[in-house]
Amino acid sequence: MRIGIVAPACPLDPVVAEGVRALAAEHHGDGVELVIHPQCYLSEGHFAGPDAAREDAFVDMANDPGINAIWFARGGYGSNRFALNALNRLGPAAQGKTFLGYSDMGFLLAGLAARSIGRPVHGPMVSDLKRNDGEAAVLRALDWLVTGDSAHIEPAARSKGAIAFNMTVLGTLLGTPLEPDFTGSVLMLEDVDEMHYRLDRTLFGITSNPSVRRCAGLMLGRCTPIPENDRPFGQDEEAIAQHWCQVFGIPWLGRADIGHDAGNKIVPFPA
């Protein structure tokens, strides 16, 4: 299996890349080849190279019939800056691919889902190797890409059609051409480093959206760490999510095992 790695947002640390190559070789041998695009190591301001370079790398990998899956290198910010152009350039070879990532990659996953291109999947990225217990996250992603073992999938997503996003990213892309169809799917949300009042504000925007209200229900992943504000909000993230689900008539389905951490489980979007 040949897995293409691109960095649509921020650069990939070469030391991390080599660590992931070693893990892939140790656990999957000759059965896996990681094809890391040179663009991953570019740097221009905040980004892994200019918008055009990141776009071209993504399109080149997605349109390469010799690549079986796209595994995003890391998040940060930047994929939305070229997503629309890139999606319009994808050809037949992209249809058969899995696209695995989360966080800022939600812009691309949403756009792929909206156009029924390939198989968007929310799950660990290459850079997760740097997290505490990061090897577990990387091996979970690799093993699922190679074997499709359902043990790596978020439990609720094994039996229900589910889509998953970083909360802040989803709140930003609603109403844009990247917005996916939520109809009948369980919506799983996670976030990181956002104060409770910001989570409240973002969840208001998401749950009040008429398109989102066509989902089968909402589940909340982990939102930690949550910075302290200068005054307590008075509700934790679960109470906030339940509140807005009740206000806008969205079924509350409990907690999801996803988040910006090594425990982040895999959520394949509905076919």
N, C-alpha and C positions, 0 to 999 in steps of 0.2 A: 504494500500500500504506500502510495506517495502522498504525503501531506504537505501542502504549501503553506508557508508562514509569511504573512505580510503585517505591516504596522500602519494602520490607517490613521492613527492618532499620534502618540508619542513614541520615541525611539526605544528599541530593544537593547538591553545591556548584553554585550557579546559574551560576558562570563555566564549570564543566565542561559543564553542560547546554547553554549557548549555543555552546560549542566543538563539541559533538557535532551540534547543529542545523546549524552552518555546514558541517561535513564532509558531513552527509547531503545538504544542498542542493547542495554543490559536486560531489559524486560521483553523486548520483541524481536531482537536480533535482526536478521536480514528481511524480516517480514514488514519492516517499516523504514521508509526513507523520509527524513525531514528535509524539505527543500525550502531553505530560508532565503527569501528575496533580499538582494543587497540593499534595497531601499530601507529595510528595517533598521539599518545602522546610520542612516542619514540624520542630520540635525539642522534645522533652520528655525530659530526662535523656539517656540513651544513644541514644534512639530517634528516628526520623523521625515524631514524633507518638505519641500514646497507642496502645495495642494496637488499640482499636476503630477508630481512624482508619486505621491501616495495613491492618487487615482489610477495612474498607469500600472502601478505594481498590482493593485487589487484586480484590475481588469485583466491584466496579463495572466495572473494565476487562475482567476475564475474561468477564463476562456481557454485555458490549456487543457486539452483532452487527456494529457498524461498525468494530470493531478486529480486525485480522488476526493480530496477534502481541503477546505481552507480553514486553518486554525489561526485565529488572530493572536498577534504577539502580545499586545497589552492595550489598556484603555488610556484614560487621560481625557483628552479632548481633541476633536478635529475631524472625525469621519463625516459629520454632517456637511462640512464645507465642500465636499465633492460628491456626496452620495448620489444626488440626482443625475449628474452627468455620467457617473460610473454605471449606474443601473441601466441607463439607456444604451450603454455600449456592450452589455452582456449578450453573448450568443448562446447557441444550443449547448455547448459544453458545460455551461454554468448550471444547466437544469439538473444535471445528475449529481451535483456536489452537495455535501454537508458544509455548512458555514457555522463554526463554533466560536463563541465569545460572549462577553457581557459588558456591562458598564457602558462606555461611550459607543461600543459596537452595536448597541441597541438601535442606533440610527440606521445602520446597514441591515440588521436583522429585520427591523420593521419594514424597511423598503423592499427587501427580498420577499417577505411574507405578503406585502400588499400586491406584488406583481406575480406571486406564485412561482418564484424562481428558486430552484434548489430546495434545500432543507435547512432553514434557519434553526439554530439551537443555542439556548442560553446555557453557558457552562464555563468551566475554568479555562484560563488562557496561559500562554507560555510563561509570562512574567510572574504568575502566581508561585513559581518556584521560590521566590524571595520571601514569601509569607512564612509565618510559623507553621510547621507541618506542611510546607508547600509541596514537598514531594508527593504527598498523598493526593493533592489536587491535580497535579500534572499527570500522575499515573492514572487517576480516575478518567481524565479527559482522553488520554492516549488509549487506554484499554477500551473505553466506550467507542472511540472512533474505529478501532480495529475489530472488536468483537461484537459491539452492539449490546453488551450485557446489560439487561434491564435493572440489575442491582445498583447501578450507578445513577439511575434516574430518580429524581425527586419522587417520593412515594405517591403523592396525589396525582402526579403527572403520568404514572404508569397506567392508570385506569381511566383518566379523563383527558380530553383534549385541553392542553394548557399552553399559554404563552407567558413569558417572563421578561421583565424589564427593570432596569434601574429607574426608580420613581422620578427622579429629576429629569432624566433623559426623556422618558415617556411624556412627562408634562410639557416638555419643550417641543416635541414633534407632533403632538395632536393638532389637527387642523392643517397640517402640511401635506404635500404629496407623498410623504413617507408613512403616513398613518395606515396601520394595518386594519383588517377586519376583525373585530372582537367577537362577532356573533357566535354564541354557543360555547366559547372557550372560557376556561378558568383563567383569570388574570392574576399572575403572581408578581408582586412588587417588592423590591429591596432598595436600600440606600445606605449611605455611609457619610459620616461627618456633617450631618445636617441637624440643627437644633430642632426641638419639638415644634416650635411655632412654624418653622419652615416646612416640616413634614405636613403639618396641618394645612398650610397654604397650598402646597402642591397637591395633596389629596383632595382638597376642595375642587381644584381645577380639573383633576382627572375624573373624579366620580360625578361631577356635574356635566361632563361631556356626553351628549346623546349617543355617540357611537360607542363609548365605553359602556354605557348602561345596557347595551345588547349582550354583554358578556354573561356567562353562566354563574359568575360569582367572583369574589375577590379573596385572595390569600395574601398575607403579609409575611415576607421573609425578614431577615435580620436587618436592622438599621444601625448597628453599632460600628464604631463608637459614636455616641451622640454628645456633642459638646454641651457644656453647661452655659445657659444664658444668664444674664444679669438678674433675672427673676424666674422662678419656677413656672412652667407652663400650666401645671395642674393635672395633666393627663399624660400617660405614656403613649408610645407609638401604637400599641394595640388598641387602646381606648379611642385614640384619634381615628384610626381606620374604621373601627366599628361605628363610630359616630357618623362619619360621612357615608358609609354604606347604608345606615338606617335613614339618613336624610334623603338620599337619592334612590332608595329602593333596590340596592344591589345586594344580593345574598352574601352574607359574611360566612366564609368557609374555613376560617382559622388560620393557623400559621403554616408557612412553607419553609422547607429546608434549603433556602438559597440565601446568598449574601456576599458581601465583599470580604470573603475569608476562605480559608482552605477547606471548609466544610461545604462549600457551594456545590450543590448537586446539579445534575443535568436536566434540562427541560427542553425536549424536542418539540418544536411547534407542530401543530396539526398539518397533516399532508394535504 
